[in-house]
Amino acid sequence: MKRLVLVTVLLLSAGLPAHADTSVYTSKIPRSDADLQAAGSYCDQRLGPVMNGAITSARYKQCMLSRGWRYQSTTRVHAAPVHTWIDPDTGDTCHDILGGLGSSCGNV
């Protein structure tokens, strides 16, 4: 039973589009990605990570600046739109699941 649940969860999650926002920081002096990751980890531990879709707070930007990184911008990556249709037999709204291998319908 546990395997069936695990396989179902894996299949369902495989069909979901992944997306993330990317914050861009710059430095006046040449620095490595490892330096940026260390600064981000430091600020994450002090203030909590910036959640996907949330605005980067002034406190977080100030923390990164104190570590030598100036906030430049955030690139918002939007998930692909979900293709939906109306089932002519039931009138329910349907959408693809499992990467298009199946569908789910309901008016919930």
SEBA-23383 format. One record per residue (C-alpha): x, y, z; residue number from 0. Coordinates in nm, 3 decimals, decimal comma, always signed. Last residue first. Example, Ala and Ser with C-alpha at 12.3 -4.5 7.8 and 13.67 -1.06 7.14 Angstrom:
<recs>
{east=+1,367 | north=-0,106 | up=+0,714 | pos=1} .
{east=+1,230 | north=-0,450 | up=+0,780 | pos=0} .
</recs>
This chain:
<recs>
{east=-1,430 | north=+2,192 | up=-0,679 | pos=107} .
{east=-1,612 | north=+2,159 | up=-1,009 | pos=106} .
{east=-1,453 | north=+1,832 | up=-1,107 | pos=105} .
{east=-1,241 | north=+1,665 | up=-1,371 | pos=104} .
{east=-0,892 | north=+1,513 | up=-1,367 | pos=103} .
{east=-0,707 | north=+1,400 | up=-1,677 | pos=102} .
{east=-0,453 | north=+1,140 | up=-1,776 | pos=101} .
{east=-0,122 | north=+1,088 | up=-1,954 | pos=100} .
{east=-0,084 | north=+1,463 | up=-2,017 | pos=99} .
{east=+0,210 | north=+1,510 | up=-1,782 | pos=98} .
{east=+0,049 | north=+1,303 | up=-1,510 | pos=97} .
{east=-0,252 | north=+1,533 | up=-1,500 | pos=96} .
{east=-0,441 | north=+1,727 | up=-1,767 | pos=95} .
{east=-0,735 | north=+1,949 | up=-1,674 | pos=94} .
{east=-1,114 | north=+1,915 | up=-1,655 | pos=93} .
{east=-1,404 | north=+2,149 | up=-1,566 | pos=92} .
{east=-1,722 | north=+1,950 | up=-1,508 | pos=91} .
{east=-2,025 | north=+1,982 | up=-1,741 | pos=90} .
{east=-2,095 | north=+1,609 | up=-1,694 | pos=89} .
{east=-2,119 | north=+1,469 | up=-2,046 | pos=88} .
{east=-1,962 | north=+1,760 | up=-2,238 | pos=87} .
{east=-1,653 | north=+1,767 | up=-2,009 | pos=86} .
{east=-1,544 | north=+2,132 | up=-2,011 | pos=85} .
{east=-1,180 | north=+2,207 | up=-2,095 | pos=84} .
{east=-0,862 | north=+2,315 | up=-1,921 | pos=83} .
{east=-0,500 | north=+2,363 | up=-2,028 | pos=82} .
{east=-0,297 | north=+2,488 | up=-1,732 | pos=81} .
{east=-0,087 | north=+2,795 | up=-1,805 | pos=80} .
{east=+0,290 | north=+2,748 | up=-1,776 | pos=79} .
{east=+0,425 | north=+2,863 | up=-1,443 | pos=78} .
{east=+0,559 | north=+3,215 | up=-1,421 | pos=77} .
{east=+0,925 | north=+3,299 | up=-1,373 | pos=76} .
{east=+0,976 | north=+3,635 | up=-1,203 | pos=75} .
{east=+1,323 | north=+3,779 | up=-1,246 | pos=74} .
{east=+1,427 | north=+3,973 | up=-0,939 | pos=73} .
{east=+1,655 | north=+4,274 | up=-0,961 | pos=72} .
{east=+1,988 | north=+4,438 | up=-0,867 | pos=71} .
{east=+2,047 | north=+4,374 | up=-0,496 | pos=70} .
{east=+2,399 | north=+4,476 | up=-0,393 | pos=69} .
{east=+2,632 | north=+4,209 | up=-0,252 | pos=68} .
{east=+2,924 | north=+4,285 | up=-0,016 | pos=67} .
{east=+2,809 | north=+4,096 | up=+0,298 | pos=66} .
{east=+2,652 | north=+4,413 | up=+0,445 | pos=65} .
{east=+2,472 | north=+4,453 | up=+0,112 | pos=64} .
{east=+2,322 | north=+4,104 | up=+0,154 | pos=63} .
{east=+2,188 | north=+4,202 | up=+0,497 | pos=62} .
{east=+2,055 | north=+4,531 | up=+0,360 | pos=61} .
{east=+1,870 | north=+4,346 | up=+0,081 | pos=60} .
{east=+1,723 | north=+4,110 | up=+0,341 | pos=59} .
{east=+1,612 | north=+4,401 | up=+0,561 | pos=58} .
{east=+1,460 | north=+4,581 | up=+0,258 | pos=57} .
{east=+1,250 | north=+4,272 | up=+0,193 | pos=56} .
{east=+1,267 | north=+4,069 | up=-0,130 | pos=55} .
{east=+0,908 | north=+4,057 | up=-0,257 | pos=54} .
{east=+0,746 | north=+3,715 | up=-0,233 | pos=53} .
{east=+0,678 | north=+3,488 | up=-0,532 | pos=52} .
{east=+0,911 | north=+3,215 | up=-0,407 | pos=51} .
{east=+0,992 | north=+3,276 | up=-0,041 | pos=50} .
{east=+1,293 | north=+3,485 | up=+0,058 | pos=49} .
{east=+1,472 | north=+3,269 | up=+0,314 | pos=48} .
{east=+1,462 | north=+3,351 | up=+0,685 | pos=47} .
{east=+1,613 | north=+3,660 | up=+0,843 | pos=46} .
{east=+1,934 | north=+3,549 | up=+1,014 | pos=45} .
{east=+1,972 | north=+3,200 | up=+0,866 | pos=44} .
{east=+1,867 | north=+3,315 | up=+0,517 | pos=43} .
{east=+2,106 | north=+3,611 | up=+0,545 | pos=42} .
{east=+2,403 | north=+3,381 | up=+0,616 | pos=41} .
{east=+2,295 | north=+3,132 | up=+0,349 | pos=40} .
{east=+2,270 | north=+3,413 | up=+0,093 | pos=39} .
{east=+2,617 | north=+3,541 | up=+0,185 | pos=38} .
{east=+2,763 | north=+3,190 | up=+0,153 | pos=37} .
{east=+2,587 | north=+3,137 | up=-0,183 | pos=36} .
{east=+2,725 | north=+3,468 | up=-0,312 | pos=35} .
{east=+3,078 | north=+3,376 | up=-0,204 | pos=34} .
{east=+3,039 | north=+3,032 | up=-0,367 | pos=33} .
{east=+2,930 | north=+3,204 | up=-0,687 | pos=32} .
{east=+3,270 | north=+3,371 | up=-0,690 | pos=31} .
{east=+3,365 | north=+3,734 | up=-0,643 | pos=30} .
{east=+3,504 | north=+4,007 | up=-0,868 | pos=29} .
{east=+3,480 | north=+4,343 | up=-0,689 | pos=28} .
{east=+3,188 | north=+4,584 | up=-0,710 | pos=27} .
{east=+2,943 | north=+4,301 | up=-0,640 | pos=26} .
{east=+2,610 | north=+4,225 | up=-0,801 | pos=25} .
{east=+2,295 | north=+4,046 | up=-0,685 | pos=24} .
{east=+2,018 | north=+3,897 | up=-0,901 | pos=23} .
{east=+1,713 | north=+3,731 | up=-0,746 | pos=22} .
{east=+1,565 | north=+3,440 | up=-0,941 | pos=21} .
{east=+1,202 | north=+3,338 | up=-0,898 | pos=20} .
{east=+1,117 | north=+2,971 | up=-0,926 | pos=19} .
{east=+0,911 | north=+2,739 | up=-1,139 | pos=18} .
{east=+0,845 | north=+2,369 | up=-1,167 | pos=17} .
{east=+0,556 | north=+2,247 | up=-1,379 | pos=16} .
{east=+0,354 | north=+1,967 | up=-1,223 | pos=15} .
{east=+0,343 | north=+1,639 | up=-1,413 | pos=14} .
{east=+0,624 | north=+1,478 | up=-1,214 | pos=13} .
{east=+0,443 | north=+1,562 | up=-0,889 | pos=12} .
{east=+0,149 | north=+1,342 | up=-0,983 | pos=11} .
{east=+0,369 | north=+1,049 | up=-1,081 | pos=10} .
{east=+0,576 | north=+1,073 | up=-0,764 | pos=9} .
{east=+0,269 | north=+1,098 | up=-0,543 | pos=8} .
{east=+0,109 | north=+0,797 | up=-0,713 | pos=7} .
{east=+0,429 | north=+0,592 | up=-0,682 | pos=6} .
{east=+0,453 | north=+0,673 | up=-0,312 | pos=5} .
{east=+0,086 | north=+0,587 | up=-0,248 | pos=4} .
{east=+0,122 | north=+0,256 | up=-0,433 | pos=3} .
{east=+0,446 | north=+0,178 | up=-0,251 | pos=2} .
{east=+0,283 | north=+0,241 | up=+0,087 | pos=1} .
{east=+0,000 | north=+0,000 | up=+0,000 | pos=0} .
</recs>
